[in-house]
Amino acid sequence: QQQQQQQQNQAGRGPGAITPTGSAMNPSLQSPMHSQTPQAMQNSANSSASQQMMQFQNNQMQQNSTVQPSQTIPGSQSAPQPQGGQQPMQPGLQGKQELPNGATQESDEDDLVIVGSIGTFSSDLPHARAHCVNRPFKIVKDRVGVEGGNNETYCPNCFCYVCDFKASACQGWLRVGHCHAHDKDPYWRALREFTRTEMLSNSPLLPALGCDEAAQMEAHRWCVNGLLAFHRYRDGDPGPGGVFNHSFQHVTDVASSAMKAIVGHLSGPKGPRTTLAVLDGITSSIVINTWRPGAAQDAKHKWCKGTYAAYKAIIEQLEKYWVLAIVHTSTRSVPPQALAIMAQRLKRLSKLAAKEVAGGTPQMSHVPLTHAVSACERGWTHPVVVSILEGQCREMGQREAQTLQRARLHVLERAQRWKEAYHYAIFHGHVAKSLAYMVRAGRHAEVLPMVFGQSALAGGGKCVPVCAELASCNQSDIAIRLAMYCAFGDYEKEIGHGEQLIQNRMPYVQWLVEHVVSQLSSQELQQRNQYGEISNAVESARRDAEEWARQVSEDLSNALRHPLSEAPLGSLYSSSMYTVERLAALCTV
């Protein structure tokens, strides 16, 4: 442009022409360039134009932000005006810029990005109480607020960390110490998780059970304790060298304490409602968390082993207490509508627990908490359960799970419902246990025929509790005959030989010795145990006992179907002494 201007000046302007600076050109004031030859002037102009163009580009880059759209850069032509009366597009404000190939490019100046701040955090924005600059926050270990305390005050924009409400609207600001909550304490993080999780803080089971405020508070407390244990497990305990040890013991300790509280409520005056409430709280906090190690897997974090086994054991034990608590309930304490809601709640918890134990080794024998669901769906008034208790059910497919069987038999024993217990035990194959229930139901005479007909019951000491039960019911003769058959009967072909046979018989021999010796008087015991010369009474009892043993040894089962004979009239020994010697004679034979 400068070269073209100079050529125009040389071609058409005289000495009086106006220069770009607006002054008349005086030949005496002309620069040396005007006195040079045309070729030299051309070379000089080219060099000067290149330098000025480079300087102009640098100035343009530095001053781009300060140039107004209406200004014309010195040495440049004015921008062409748009036709049709349109307003010119101002640089830096247009939405898109046109590229040489016709493409468009979005302008970055449409967005506003804050990349930093200077000064204190603005109190005009909503913030947690711990971040307030108008009311300095003090970290304390208190769990209850105090009137006039430093953390009790708040500004209009302070929010509760736990419940995410304004501090002025928080219901637990002082009562449960929300004013002290902050994100550095695992307790407050656990309480925040509990409050913000609908499944935990608003369980439908508690109102369905009709729990009072104390029971609901206890359920919430155990739920928060469980959450806190998992937070501590994930946070880890600081150790030497800055290493964090992540111990699952935090979780197992809380679970054990909760189970002790559950046992206390089961046998206490509060009954099954509080027990079920506590179970709901601790179980929900367990199943929504994971036993798996956290994301930090470097040398600074050591995760303990065996966490899956511990997590699985906690779930299994909690299910047993669920079943026991549900079976302990009745329609008077827990209405059927509550049991239906409980079943739905347990199904939801079961899905979460199944997701956590999936892939672990060893696998659980069943889907977690499904036995508890069955206990809800098959209460004591269920038609199938009623038919089993009455001894009328013959469909083996209706047998209940082992956990549920033990719970029902436990309840029937405590209620002394021996007849129903006998039917339930027989239906589920607990024959030896059913014999004890038979004794307590007063059906003593049916015990021996049943054992004689199912000799497999004699093995492994299964009938030792039955013998003890008979003796406690003043049925000593039946107890002795049952023990003698189990100890000396001819059922070897059915239960084995050799060492196995000895192991099956010895429990009965030991029980017999303890029982019959306890029947002797102190004088008879002294006579029998003395060394040297044997008394006439002991010698006579042994002689008669050996004769009896030879007679019954050929068909002991048939002989024991009848009561044992008493000591002969006029004999020198008592019936107790005679029984002891008959036992010794059977051992010899």
Sequence and secondary structure as in RCSB ss.txt:
>XXXX:A:sequence
QQQQQQQQNQAGRGPGAITPTGSAMNPSLQSPMHSQTPQAMQNSANSSASQQMMQFQNNQMQQNSTVQPSQTIPG
SQSAPQPQGGQQPMQPGLQGKQELPNGATQESDEDDLVIVGSIGTFSSDLPHARAHCVNRPFKIVKDRVGVEGGN
NETYCPNCFCYVCDFKASACQGWLRVGHCHAHDKDPYWRALREFTRTEMLSNSPLLPALGCDEAAQMEAHRWCVN
GLLAFHRYRDGDPGPGGVFNHSFQHVTDVASSAMKAIVGHLSGPKGPRTTLAVLDGITSSIVINTWRPGAAQDAK
HKWCKGTYAAYKAIIEQLEKYWVLAIVHTSTRSVPPQALAIMAQRLKRLSKLAAKEVAGGTPQMSHVPLTHAVSA
CERGWTHPVVVSILEGQCREMGQREAQTLQRARLHVLERAQRWKEAYHYAIFHGHVAKSLAYMVRAGRHAEVLPM
VFGQSALAGGGKCVPVCAELASCNQSDIAIRLAMYCAFGDYEKEIGHGEQLIQNRMPYVQWLVEHVVSQLSSQEL
QQRNQYGEISNAVESARRDAEEWARQVSEDLSNALRHPLSEAPLGSLYSSSMYTVERLAALCTV
>XXXX:A:secstr
 HHHHHHHHHHH  TT B TTSSB  GGG  GGGGS HHHHHHHHHHHHHHHHHHHHHHHHHSTTT  TT   TT
S      STT     TTT SEEE TTS EEE GGG        SS  TTS EEGGG SSS       SS  TT G
GG   TTEE TTT SBGGG TTTTTS GGG  TTSHHHHHHHHHHH HHHHT THHHHHT  HHHHHHHHHHHHH
HHHHHHHHHH EE GGG EEE THHHHHHHHHHHHHHHHHHSSTTHHHHHHHHHHHHHHHHHTS  S  S  STT
EEE S HHHHHHHHHHHHHHHHHHHHHH  TTTS HHHHHHHHHHHHHHHHHHHHHHTT SS  SS TTHHHHHH
HHS TTSHHHHHHHTT    GGG   HHHHHHHHHHHHHTT HHHHHHHHHHTT HHHHHHHHHHTT GGGHHHH
HHH GGGGGGGTTHHHHHHHHHTT HHHHHHHHHHHHH S HHHH SHHHHHHHHHHHHHHHHHHHHHTS HHHH
HHHH  SS  HHHHHHHHHHHHHHHHHGGGHHHHTTS      TT SS HHHHHHHHHHHHHH 
